[in-house]
Every structure is written in structure tokens, then in C-alpha cells.
């Protein structure tokens, strides 16, 4: 025989309090209104009785589902699991559940996922898949759904975001390479439809002028995607373009891994012949050969900040916020002093 589900009223009767007191004590957003000792006692009793909130009833009563839609462009990209973990840990403090969707970088899939999440009545959205101009985000925002973008941003100030300092990251990379004597520095830039690709490329242009590095447009190629295959193709395009270079700045770590693989295939050593840098500091980048010099971003913290920001918006905050986290340059074995001659 199936076990009968424990009700909120039974918890209240066991605790000897009113049902509304139990409801407030078990809601992370309202338990601060009750004496902490009473909250602890009610929580323990609810656990002993194996009480579980009826999500359907709660949704009907409050018009909230306690679910958040999270969309990432590529869940196999190692930077996203720490971001998702940060989001989940933050949302759990407010009693929310994250539902994760993956777009594979395809805009139509983002549109379909957004439509699915909105149809299921999610209380908010955290998006890491957005493009700079994103009609899917426009439609979701028009329905007054709270939205926070993470790691990427749209070209609209009224959409809240948590990102990191792209400009400072590239400045540190170029300053490091210049200090090693490199003057002919190439770039495999990320897709310009994303804020990360566009801002890192803009910073590269800005600081190679400021540092008086060689300006040659043949030293820049643009990747179609943030993956290893695009990094391999990028190195081939740079070499086919005919410009000499002694270092390559890659738009992210996966591009850098592909670039190093192609250099090895072409019998060019990294860093002896060509220095290579990445961006993001994915896990294991210190274990590859050679260990990758890269810009470390705060992946987990981005997720926690995005989750906290979205909960503030669900709670009534209307003004958009933009958090920019600091970055750190991790100097490893993929960069070395330029060889004379």
C-alpha cells in the first residue's frame, strides 16, 4: 500500500503551531519573520515526518513554480559546470530548482528552449547562451520574465548580467607577451556575435596599439565557434595569410588547445617557436603539454552571483544590475621569451 503523503496541517499539529507559522518557517524567503528556535523545531519535525511540499498546490496558490530556466551554449565546455554549480547552490538557498538546457551554440535551439521554459512557467531565466543582439531574449523580456545573463551580455543595458573584465584580461595577456619580447602577435578571435568574442577582440586592437605591437590585419582571424577544431583552422589560416608571428592570443582555452595541436602537427614547438595563450582557465589547463598560460575567470562565483541577482529580481528589484568580476593571468609553460632571429 502506498504511503500517505504528510500534509502541512499534520506538521502544524505535531509542532503545536498554526499552519501559517509552518508555511512561513519552511519558506526560505519568510522564515526570518519567525523566531529562529521555532523555525529549527518546525524544520526538524518536518524532516522527521518526511514532509515534502506539494509543488503543484504551491504553484496554484502563489503563481510561482520555484523553478529557474538555465540555458548554456555547450555543456561539454568545461567552464559551464562550475557556473551551473554556483547557480544551483545560490538558488537552493531560496528554495528554487534549476532546469538546465543546452543549445550547442544554435540560436534556434535557444529560441525553442526559451519558449519551453516560459510555457512551463519558470520564475526566471539565467542565460549563458545569448548573442549580443538576441531576439529570443527580447521576447522573454517583453513578458516581464526576470532575466540574468552570465558570462555573456546582450547589447542592452536593461538586461541584468554577471560577467568578467574582458578588457583587463586581454591587457594582461598582451603586456605579458610584450615583456617577453614578442612584437608580432596574432589573434584567433572568438565569434563576434557574442560579447566575449567582440570585447576580447576590441581589447586586442586597443592594447596592441598602446603597446606599439606590429599592426597587420593578417595577424587576426575569426573563429566560427569556441572549440578545438576552430583553433586548428585558425592557425592554418594565419600561416596561409603569410604574416610572421611569434605568439598567438586565443579567444578561449579550447581555441588554444586546437592551436597548439596544429602547431605540433606542423612541426612548430610551443613555446619555443610560437607562444600560445588562452582565456577562461578551464579545468586541466595546467595539466596539458605545455601547461596553458591563460586568463582565469571566476566561474563558480559568476554562477552564485547570477543566482542571487535573479532572486532579488523575483523579489521585486526592477532596476537592471551589471556585475563585472576581476580576472587573473595564470602564467604557465605555453609562453616563453621570443627567440632572436
ZAMARGU-4260 file (C-alpha; in steps of 0.2 Angstrom, whole numbers, plus 5000, padded with zeros to 4 digits):
<rodrens>
0) 5000/5000/5000 | 5007/5017/4995 | 5012/5028/5010 | 5000/5043/5013 | 5008/5060/5010
5) 5011/5070/5025 | 5002/5087/5025 | 5007/5104/5031 | 4992/5103/5043 | 5000/5087/5051
10) 5016/5096/5053 | 5007/5111/5062 | 4998/5099/5073 | 5013/5090/5078 | 5023/5106/5081
15) 5008/5114/5091 | 5008/5129/5080 | 4996/5137/5067 | 4998/5131/5049 | 5003/5148/5043
20) 5018/5148/5055 | 5024/5131/5047 | 5022/5138/5030 | 5032/5153/5034 | 5045/5143/5043
25) 5048/5131/5029 | 5049/5145/5016 | 5067/5152/5015 | 5060/5169/5010 | 5049/5171/5025
30) 5057/5161/5039 | 5066/5176/5045 | 5050/5183/5051 | 5049/5169/5064 | 5059/5166/5080
35) 5074/5155/5075 | 5071/5142/5088 | 5054/5139/5082 | 5060/5138/5064 | 5073/5125/5069
40) 5060/5115/5078 | 5047/5115/5064 | 5061/5111/5051 | 5066/5096/5062 | 5048/5090/5064
45) 5045/5091/5045 | 5061/5081/5042 | 5056/5068/5055 | 5038/5066/5047 | 5046/5066/5029
50) 5035/5081/5024 | 5038/5087/5006 | 5030/5102/4999 | 5016/5100/4986 | 5024/5109/4972
55) 5008/5109/4961 | 4997/5116/4975 | 5011/5129/4979 | 5011/5135/4961 | 4992/5137/4961
60) 4992/5147/4977 | 5007/5158/4973 | 5008/5158/4954 | 5026/5153/4956 | 5034/5137/4951
65) 5050/5139/4961 | 5059/5134/4945 | 5073/5143/4935 | 5077/5140/4917 | 5096/5140/4914
70) 5102/5139/4896 | 5121/5136/4891 | 5128/5136/4874 | 5139/5120/4876 | 5138/5109/4892
75) 5153/5100/4887 | 5163/5116/4888 | 5172/5114/4905 | 5169/5132/4911 | 5150/5129/4912
80) 5148/5115/4925 | 5156/5126/4939 | 5145/5141/4933 | 5129/5129/4934 | 5135/5123/4951
85) 5136/5141/4958 | 5119/5144/4951 | 5112/5129/4959 | 5120/5132/4976 | 5113/5150/4976
90) 5096/5146/4970 | 5095/5132/4984 | 5096/5145/4997 | 5079/5152/4991 | 5071/5135/4988
95) 5072/5136/4969 | 5076/5122/4957 | 5087/5125/4941 | 5082/5116/4925 | 5097/5116/4913
100) 5096/5117/4894 | 5110/5116/4881 | 5109/5125/4864 | 5125/5118/4855 | 5128/5136/4850
105) 5112/5135/4839 | 5101/5151/4840 | 5085/5141/4835 | 5088/5129/4849 | 5090/5144/4861
110) 5073/5150/4855 | 5065/5134/4857 | 5071/5131/4875 | 5066/5148/4880 | 5049/5145/4873
115) 5048/5128/4883 | 5054/5136/4899 | 5041/5150/4898 | 5027/5138/4894 | 5031/5129/4909
120) 5030/5144/4920 | 5048/5146/4926 | 5050/5161/4938 | 5066/5167/4930 | 5080/5164/4917
125) 5099/5163/4918 | 5106/5163/4901 | 5124/5160/4896 | 5120/5157/4878 | 5115/5174/4872
130) 5121/5183/4857 | 5124/5202/4858 | 5108/5205/4848 | 5096/5192/4853 | 5078/5192/4848
135) 5074/5177/4860 | 5079/5187/4875 | 5069/5202/4868 | 5053/5191/4868 | 5056/5184/4885
140) 5059/5201/4892 | 5043/5208/4884 | 5034/5195/4895 | 5042/5203/4911 | 5051/5187/4915
145) 5066/5191/4926 | 5082/5188/4916 | 5101/5187/4921 | 5114/5184/4908 | 5130/5175/4914
150) 5147/5176/4906 | 5140/5184/4891 | 5130/5200/4889 | 5117/5207/4876 | 5119/5225/4869
155) 5106/5231/4880 | 5109/5240/4897 | 5091/5235/4904 | 5096/5216/4904 | 5105/5212/4920
160) 5122/5202/4919 | 5136/5195/4928 | 5152/5194/4918 | 5171/5197/4920 | 5183/5210/4914
165) 5187/5206/4896 | 5197/5221/4893 | 5208/5219/4908 | 5211/5200/4904 | 5217/5204/4886
170) 5228/5219/4893 | 5237/5207/4904 | 5240/5194/4891 | 5247/5207/4879 | 5258/5215/4892
175) 5265/5198/4897 | 5269/5193/4879 | 5277/5210/4876 | 5288/5209/4891 | 5294/5193/4884
180) 5300/5202/4868 | 5285/5197/4857 | 5280/5211/4844 | 5272/5201/4830 | 5257/5194/4840
185) 5242/5186/4831 | 5225/5183/4837 | 5212/5169/4835 | 5196/5179/4840 | 5180/5171/4845
190) 5163/5174/4836 | 5159/5192/4835 | 5141/5189/4838 | 5145/5185/4856 | 5150/5199/4869
195) 5165/5188/4874 | 5172/5187/4856 | 5168/5205/4852 | 5176/5213/4868 | 5191/5202/4868
200) 5195/5207/4850 | 5192/5225/4854 | 5204/5225/4868 | 5217/5216/4857 | 5216/5230/4845
205) 5216/5243/4858 | 5232/5237/4868 | 5242/5231/4853 | 5242/5249/4848 | 5245/5255/4865
210) 5260/5243/4867 | 5266/5248/4850 | 5265/5230/4843 | 5265/5226/4825 | 5249/5231/4816
215) 5245/5219/4802 | 5227/5213/4799 | 5234/5197/4793 | 5238/5193/4811 | 5219/5192/4815
220) 5207/5178/4811 | 5190/5174/4817 | 5184/5158/4824 | 5166/5152/4819 | 5164/5143/4836
225) 5173/5142/4853 | 5180/5124/4850 | 5196/5115/4846 | 5193/5112/4828 | 5191/5131/4825
230) 5208/5134/4834 | 5216/5121/4822 | 5208/5130/4807 | 5214/5147/4814 | 5232/5143/4815
235) 5231/5136/4797 | 5223/5152/4791 | 5236/5163/4800 | 5250/5153/4792 | 5241/5154/4775
240) 5239/5173/4777 | 5258/5175/4776 | 5261/5186/4791 | 5275/5182/4803 | 5271/5180/4821
245) 5279/5173/4837 | 5264/5172/4848 | 5245/5168/4846 | 5232/5175/4858 | 5217/5164/4858
250) 5199/5169/4862 | 5197/5155/4874 | 5206/5139/4880 | 5198/5127/4868 | 5204/5138/4853
255) 5221/5137/4861 | 5221/5118/4863 | 5217/5117/4845 | 5230/5129/4840 | 5244/5120/4850
260) 5239/5104/4841 | 5240/5111/4824 | 5257/5119/4828 | 5263/5102/4834 | 5257/5094/4818
265) 5266/5107/4808 | 5282/5103/4817 | 5282/5120/4826 | 5286/5119/4845 | 5276/5129/4858
270) 5283/5139/4866 | 5300/5138/4858 | 5294/5143/4841 | 5276/5150/4845 | 5269/5156/4862
275) 5251/5152/4864 | 5238/5160/4877 | 5220/5155/4881 | 5206/5163/4891 | 5195/5156/4905
280) 5207/5144/4913 | 5196/5128/4911 | 5200/5113/4922 | 5215/5103/4917 | 5223/5118/4908
285) 5238/5116/4920 | 5240/5098/4915 | 5241/5099/4896 | 5258/5099/4887 | 5263/5113/4888
290) 5253/5119/4903 | 5242/5134/4896 | 5245/5152/4900 | 5228/5159/4901 | 5216/5171/4910
295) 5207/5164/4925 | 5189/5169/4927 | 5179/5166/4942 | 5167/5153/4935 | 5158/5147/4951
300) 5157/5164/4958 | 5148/5170/4942 | 5135/5157/4944 | 5132/5161/4963 | 5131/5180/4959
305) 5119/5177/4944 | 5108/5166/4955 | 5107/5179/4969 | 5104/5193/4957 | 5089/5184/4949
310) 5081/5180/4966 | 5082/5199/4970 | 5073/5202/4954 | 5060/5189/4958 | 5058/5198/4974
315) 5054/5214/4966 | 5070/5223/4961 | 5066/5232/4945 | 5082/5241/4940 | 5095/5231/4930
320) 5112/5227/4938 | 5128/5223/4930 | 5142/5214/4940 | 5159/5213/4932 | 5171/5201/4941
325) 5190/5203/4941 | 5202/5192/4932 | 5219/5184/4935 | 5233/5180/4922 | 5240/5162/4925
330) 5257/5161/4918 | 5262/5144/4913 | 5273/5134/4901 | 5265/5139/4884 | 5273/5156/4884
335) 5292/5160/4883 | 5304/5174/4878 | 5304/5177/4859 | 5319/5169/4850 | 5331/5181/4842
340) 5330/5179/4823
</rodrens>
